[in-house]
Amino acid sequence: MPARRLPNTNAAVIRTLTAAREAWKRFPSNRLITAAHWQQLDDTQPTALLNRFLKESSDVDKAIAAQVPLTSAQGQVLARLTLLVSHFHQVYDLAVERTYFTAAGRAYYGRDVNATTIPDLSTLDAVIAAAEAIVKGEADRQTAEAAAYKPMELPYAAEVAAVLSDAKQKRAAAETAKLATDTEQNELAALYSEAQRLAVSLINHIEFNLEERHDLDAPGRRRIARAWGVVYINEDGSLNEEPAPESPTPVE
């Protein structure tokens, strides 16, 4: 036998509440919820709970839409910066083997002079720190070596510096967008419990009214309840797709 499924997600709560709101307007003389319920659904009242919940849900969607491309851009520039930092150290180490650069020069970039591996690049912070060390280290090495200075190439430190600057800007933009998304999600979450309780109250009231309709069988009650936002699932987990007739007049 089909059993009701209480809403337990934002989308399910919205579906239940909006269905009840539309049913209230469709069946003005055959209503299965109270006037107090309607006050929380009334689409002409900005302060009604459903309207506030819909607004917060929409704000979350907008925030995510704004965040996604910024996060993607951050990921792309991070990948580019990681590649440059990795190549910089690999090329330097190869040059050390050829005695073009000295092993001691690794210290300018914050590395052990006897290092056999490149710096850790497993996190965004690590990559940025390593890139900053390259930019500063190359400048320090140039000052220290003076006329004997030979610049690192493929990549140059200046290329690392340019991508580093871009990465910092994109990181700041992505973090600002993430903060905005987190804020909107918290505001939505703050309303969820109240909205979910309203949805459950509506469902209980609808089914209570329909229980008094002894002229209807159980499938008939479910068909009507579904028109007011109640969801039923079959024993196999599938949704029951019974058509919804006109709403009955609740028993006084």
N, C-alpha and C positions, 0 to 999 in steps of 0.2 A: 504494500500500500504506500502511495506517495507520502512523504513527510515534508513538513515545512523546513526551510533552511533560513535561519536568521542571518541578517547581513553582518559580516565581520570584516569588511574592507571599506575603504573610502568609496570606491566605485559602487559597491553593493548598497551601501547606505544611501548614496545619492539616487541610485535607481529606485529604491523603495520609496523614498520621500517624494521624488518627482512624480512617480506613478500615482501616489496618493493625492498629490496636488492636482494633477490632471483629472483624476477621477472625481474629485470634489467639484470641479468646474463642469465636467461632463454630466454628472448626475445630481443637479441641484436639489431635487426633491427626494432623492434616494441615497442619503449619505450614511456611510458606515464608520465615520470618525467624528470626533466632537469639534465644536467651535474652538475650543482651546487648542486642539491639534492644528486646526486651520491657521490660527494666529502665528504658528511657527512655520507654516508653509506658504503663506500669502505672498505671491510674487510682486504685489504692489507695495510691500513694506520692506525697505532696505534692511531694517533691523531684525526681520524674521530669521529664525535660525537657519532655515534651508538656504536663504539668499546669502547669508554670511558664509555658510559652509561652501556654497558654490563659488563665491568670490575667492575664498582662500584656496580652494582646489584649483581654480583658474590661475591664480597668482603663482602657485607652485609650478604649473605647466609652463607658464611664461618664463619663470626663473630658470627652469631646466633647459628650455629652448635657448635661452641666452647663454647658459653655462656651457653647453655641449661643444659648440664650435671653439670657444676659448680654451676649454680643456684639451680639445684635439690639437689646437695650434700649439699649446704648451708641450704636448707630447711630441709633436713633430720637431720643434726646435730643440727639445731635450735630446732627441735621438741624434740630431745633427751635431749638437755640442758634445755629446758622448763620443761620437765617432772622431771628432777633431781632437779631443783630449787624448783618446786612446792612440790615435795615429801620431800625435805629437811625441808622446813618450816612447812609442815603439821606434819611431824614426830616430829620436835622440839616442836610444839604446843601441841601435844599429850603427850609428855614427861613432859611438864610443868604441864599439868593436873594431871599427876601422881607424881608430885613434884620431878621428876628425874632431870629436869633442872629448872632454875628459870625464871620467867617472865622477870626479869631485863636483862637476857642474850640476849633477842631479840635485845636490843640496839646495840650489837656488829655487828649485820647484817643489821643495818640501819633501823630497824623497831621500831614502837612505842611499849613500853613495855606492853601496854594494848591492842595491836592489836588483832582483832578477825578475820581478813582476811589476806591472804598471799599477798605479794607485787604484783603490777600490772605487768603482763607478756604478755601484748597485742601486744608489738612491739619487733623487734629485739634488739633495743637499750635498752629497758627496761629489757629484759631477760639477756643481757650481763651485764648490771649494777647490777642486782640482783645477778648474779653469782659471779661477782667480789666482791660484798659485803660479800657473803658467805665465799669466800676464805680468804679475809682479816680479816673478823670478827672471823672466827674460829681460826686463828693464834693469833689475839689479845686476844681472850677469853682464849686460852691456856696459854699465857704469864701472863695474869691477875690472873688466878685461880691457876697457878703453880701446886703444888702437888695435889690439889683438882680437877684438870681438868679431865673431862670425855668427851671423843670425841663424836661428833654426828655420828651416824651410819645410814646406810640404807636411804640415801647414805652418805658416808664419804665426807668431804669437798675436800679431795684429788681427789675423783672421779669427783666432780663438776669441779675442777681445770683442770683436764685432758681434759674433754669434752669442757670446755671453751676455752682452748688453741686451740683445733681442730676447734672450731666454728670461732674463730678469723682468723685463717689461711684460712678457706674456705670462710669466708666473704670477706677477702681481694682479694682472687682469683676471686670470683664472681663479685665483684665491678670493678676489673680491666677488666674483660671480658665484663661487661656491658658498661664501658666507651669505649672500643674498638668498640662495636656494635653501640653505639650512634654516635661515630665519623664517622663510615662507612655510617650510615644512613643519617647523615648530608651531607656528600659528595655526596651521591646519590641524595638527595633532591636538592642540589645546581645545579645539571644538569637537573633535571626533567623538569623545565619550558622550557628550551631550546629544550629538546628532544620532549616535547609535542607539542611545536610550529612547529617543523619540521614535526612531524607526521600529524598535521592538514594541513600544507602547502602541503604535498604530497597528501593528500586526496582531497583537493580542486583542485589541478592541475590535478589529475587523472580524476576527475569527469568533470572538464572543458573540457579536451581533448575529453572525451567520448561524451559530449553533441554535439560535431560537427559530430558525426557519425550518420547521419540520416538514414543509412541503417540498424541500429539496433533499436529494441524496448527497452523499459525501462528494462525489465528483462535481455535482452542481455547485456545492459550496466552494470547492476549490477553484472552479472556473471563475466565479464571481470574486473571490478573494484575490485571485491573480490580477484581475483588472485594477485592484486597489494597491498593488505592489507586493503582495505576498508571493514568495517563490517556493515551489514544491519540486522535490526530486524523487525519482522512482527508486526502487530498491537496487537497481543496477547502476544508480548514480546519474542517469540521464534526466534531463528536464522534461516535465510533463507539458505537452503543447496543446492543452485543451483550449478551444476558442472561448472568448469571454462574452457572455450575453449582457443585456442591460442589467444594471445594478438593482437589487431589490430594495424595498423600503425596510429599514431596520425595525424590529419589533420594539414598540414603546415599553 
